[in-house]
């Protein structure tokens, strides 16, 4: 298959893919991969296959094609191709929750700077790295990466990237419980879709609606949460987007749990868990198990709650997800307090405070914990964040956290 024929077949596949004929598109692209002698065409078709498998939640296949694409990029001996292929390798590992590998591949991308394409990709690299740091609950570094990605988006007038970063920032602020910002950023993403997204994939709209639903649910605006989640789910079903379907099912379950409708919540958690297991989203599985645990606690089935916690703890430890561990210790504390088991209670109180210290989830001004309840937060330029009210009351001549880290203990 020559260069021109390769191009035609790739375009044919893209047309089928955009018409929701995904399996036909995959067959066309696989034929190109088998028959094309054009390395640049093979590289491009591998990019199409990586994107399609990512959206279907076939993350192991996504990784397989990303590895082949790296070999093709080396064959082409072009740094632009190599940077793009390492970014796809980073993204594949991010989807599979291999966060340390993601960070390593992202650093490789950033070290290959110099070409125009590499510089244009740096925003996407920073976003992927931020998502990985967030998966590891390293909040300061996650925020640094998201802010870098946002700067790249603004400097290159890349509205699609800005939309994706806003959704990740919504997720970031949801996790540390500044629900005002958790809603602001996906609303900003939805505005970008409305203003600029006429030719974009509908996944951008679905993504912003999902993150809005999560924030509305946290704020207790359950009707708004349900409306946004239904719109997101509708698009996810139309496009066969399994990862987003799993997230929407989780959100529906959480909404029903917030309404104390446990019987409706349980089957939705089960459906979400089934898809999360199928696609390998272990971070999502932790969230599902946290929701299931809370349902058992509402029903006062404390032993069943502890069974769910045990499964979630194994996943969180395997991923290095510290926030998940903190939440699990908090739930255990409540359970063992009810059961009046003092030794177990003390053990989880100690572990809870160790997690808070490790993640620096406390305000460097008032000393109170961050992420325990809904609070307005403000980040300083160093990406350490504090209670907004503390900054307004005390002001700052620099970051107290950075000052504290720079003081090295003397030898005794």
N, C-alpha and C positions, 0 to 999 in steps of 0.2 A: 504494500500500500504506500503510494507516494505522498509527498507533502500536501499537495492540493486535496487529494482524496481524504487524507487524515483530517484536514481542517473541516471539510464538508461533513464528515461523519461525526466529528465532535459537536458541530453546530446542530446536526440532526438530533443527537442525544440531548443537547441542552433544550431544544424545542420540546422534545417529548417530556423531559423532566419538569419543565415549566408548565406543561399541560397536565401535570399529576400522573403521567404514565411512567412512573419511576422504574418499574422492572424492565420495561422495554428500553428505556434510556440506559440502564445498566448493561443490558445485553449488547447494545450498540457500542458503548464505550469499551467493554471487555473485548469485543472483536477488534477494535482499533489497537488495543494494547497487545493483542496476540499477533496482529498482522502488520502493524506499521513499522517502517524502518527509520522513521524520522524521530530522533531523540527529543527534540523540542516539542513535537506533537504528543509523544508518549508522556512527557513531563506534564503537559497541559491536561491530558486525559486522566492522568493519575490524580491531578488536583480536583477534577470533577468527581471522580470516584470517592476521594477523601471527603469532600463536602457532602455528597449524597449519603454516604454511610454514617457520617456524623449526625445528620438530620434524622436518619432512621433509627439512631441509637445503636447501630452495629459498630461499637467502638473497637472491638478486636480486629475487625476487617479494616476499619479506618487506620489503625496502627500498622497493619500489614502493608497497606498501600503506601503509607508514609515512609516506611523503611525502603520499599522498592523505589520510591521517588528520590530518596537520598542517593541511591546508586546511580539513577539516571542523571541527577544533577552533577555528580562527580564525573560522569562520562562527558557531560557538556562543558565541564571546566569553566563554569561561569559563577562568580560569587553571588550574583543576584538569585540564580536558581537554587544555589546551596542554602542561602539564607531562608528563602521561602520554604524549602523542604524541611529545614530544622524547625521552623515555626509550626509546620503541620505535625511534626513529630512531638513537639511540645504540647500542642493542642490535643493530640490523641492521648497522650499520657494524662493531661488535665482531665479529660472526659472519663478516663479509667481510674481517676482519683490517685494517680501516682504522682503526688505533688512535688516530691524532692526531684524526681526525674524531670518534671515540667520546668522547674526553676533552673536546673542544670542546662537543659536545651535552650531555654530562653537566654541564658547568659552567653551561650555559644553564639546565638544570633546577634546579640548586642556587640560581641567581640569581632564580628565580621563586617563592621561598619565601613562606610566609604562610598558605596555606590548609591545612586539615586533611589533605586527600588528598595535597597536595604533601609535607607532613611525613612521611606514611606511606610515600611513595615514595622518600624520601631514602636509605633503606637499600639499595634496589635500584639506585639511581643510583650510590651508593658502590661497590657490588659490581661493576657494569659498568665503572666507572672503574678499579677495582683490577685487573680482568682485562686492561684495555687497557694499563695501566702495566706489568703483568707481561709482556704480549706485546712491549713495548718494552725489557724487562729493566731497568726503573727500579724496583729492588726496594724501596727505602725508601718511595717514594710508594705502591707497590702495597700494602705491608703497612699503611701508614697508612689507606688506603681500606678494606681488609678489616676492620681493627679498628673503624673507624667503622661499617661495615655490621653488624658483630657487635653493637655497642652498640645500634644502632637495632633489631635483631632482638630483643635482650633487653628493651629498654624497651617495645616494642610486643607482646611475647610472640608474635613471629612465628616459629614453628618451621620453616616452609617456607624462609623466608629464611635462618635459622640453618643449616639443612641445606645450602643452596647455598653459603653462605660457607665452611662447613667443607670442602666439596669443593674450593673454590678455594684455601683455605689448604693443603690436602693437595698440590695442584699446585705452590703456591709453595715449600713445603719440599722437594718432590721436586727442584725445579730448583736449589735451593742446597744440596742433599745433606745435609739433616738428616732421615734416613729414619725415625727414631723419631717425629718430629712428622708426617712425611708419611703415616705409618700412623695415628697417633692421631686426626687430624682427620676422615678419611673413616670411621673406626670410630665416631667421635662422630656423624657424619651418619647412619650405619646405625642407631645406637641411636635417634636422633630418629625415623627412619622406623618402626622397630619400636614405639616408645612412642606416637607421635602420628599416624602416617601411614596409618591405616586407610582414610580417605576420600581420600587423596592419589593422584595419578597414580603409576603404577608406575615412571615415569622417575626419580623420586627414589631409589628402591631401586637401580635400574640404575646411576645415576650414582655412588652411594656405593660400590657393588661394584666398578665400574671403577677408581675411584681407589685402593681397597684393593688391587686386583690389581697396579696399577703399583708401589705401595709394597712389597708382598710380593716382587715380582720384583726390585726394587732391593736388598732385604734377602737375596736368595738363597733365599727360601722359595717355590720354583717350583711346588710342588704346590698350595699355598694360592693363589698367584697364578692358576693355571689354573682352580681351582674358582670363584673370584670372577669371573674374566673370562667363564667359561662361563655363569654366572647372568646377568651383565649382557648378554651377547650374546643370550641366549634372550629376554629382555624386549625388547631392541632389535629383534629380528626380528619378534616378535609385534606390535609397535606401528609397524613401518615407520620406525623412527628411524635414518635413514641416517647422520647424523653420529656417533652412538654406535657403529653397526656398524663404521664406518671406524676409530674409536679402539680398539675391541675387537680388530679384525684386526691393527692395529699392535701391540697388547699381546701377542697370541698369537705374532706373528712374533718379538717381542723375547724372549719366554719360550723359544722354540725356539732362537734365537741364543744365549741364555745357556746352553743345553744343548749348544751347538756343533753343533746339528742344522740346518746351513745350508740343506740341500736342502728341508726342510719350511718353513723361515722365508721363503725367497724368494717362493713363490707367495702367501703371506699378505701380505707387503709389497706385492706387485703388486696384490692385491685392494684393500688399504687405499688405495694410491696412486690407483687408479681412482676410488674413491668420493670421496676428498679433492679430486681434480681436478674431478670432476662438481659438487661442492657449493661449491668455491672456498675450501676451508680450506688456505690457503698455509702457515700455521704448522704444521699437521699434516703437510703435505708435507715440510717441513724435517726433522721427526722421522723420517718414513719414509726419507728419503734418508740421514740419519745412520745408521739401522739397516742399510740396504743397503750403505753404505760399510764398516761394520764387518764385515759378512758377506764382502765382497770381500777385506778385509784378513785375515780368518781363512783364506781360501783362497789368500792371498798373490798375489792378482790386483790389484797395486797401481795399474796404469794404469786399470783399471775403477773402482777406488775413487776415484781422482782425478777421473774423469768425473762420478761421483755428487756429489762435493764441489763441483765447479764449478756444477752445477745448484742445489744447496742454497745455495751462497754468493750466487748471483744472487737467489734468493728472500729470503734473510735480509737482504741489503742493501736490497732493495725494501721490506721491511716495517719495517726499523730494528730487527730482532731481534738485539741485541748478544750475548746468550748463545749463540744459534745460531752466530754468527760466531766466538766464542771457541772453541766445541767444534770447529768446522771447522779453525781454525788449529792446534788441539791435534792433530787427526788428521793434518793435513798435516805437522806437525813429526815425528810418528812415521814417516810414509811416507818423507819425504825423508832422515830419519836412516838408515832401512833402505837407501835407494837411494844413500846417501853423496853426496847433492847438497848441499854445504855452503852455497852462496849462498841457495838456496831455503829451506833449513833455518833459517838466520839470519833471513831475512825473516819467516817465520811465527812464530818465537820473539818477535821484536820486536812483531809485530801482536797476538800472544797477550797480552803484558804490557800493551799499550795498552788492550786490552779490559778486562782486570782492573782497571786504574786507572780507566777511564771508568765502570765499573759499581760501583766501590768494593767489589769482591769480595775484601776482605782484612780481617783482624781488626785493629782500631785499637789493640789492646794488644800482641799478639805480632808483628804484621806479616805473619803467614803468610796464604796465600790461603784463601778460603772457597769451597766448591763444587768443590774438587779431589777430595775424598774424603768419605766419610760422617763427619759430625761433629755433636755436639750443639751447637746454637746457642741464643742467648738474645737477644731484642730488648729494648732499653731503651724508656722511654716515647716517645722521639723517633723510634722505628722503625729506628734504626741497630742492626745485630745483630753479635754477637761470639761467639767460642768460649765456651761455658758454663764450661769449665775456667779460662779466663782471667779471667772475672768473679768466679768463686769464689776464685781465687788472689789476685787483685789488688784486688778490690772496685772501686768507682768513686764519685767525688763528682760525677758528671756525665759526659756522653758525650764521650770524647776526640775523636771525629769532629766533633761539633758545635763543640767548642773550637777545633779546627784550622781549620774552615771560617770561624769568626768572626774569625780573625787575618788582617787585610788587609795585603798587602805594602806597605812604604813606598816612597816615590820615591827613587831613587838619584841 
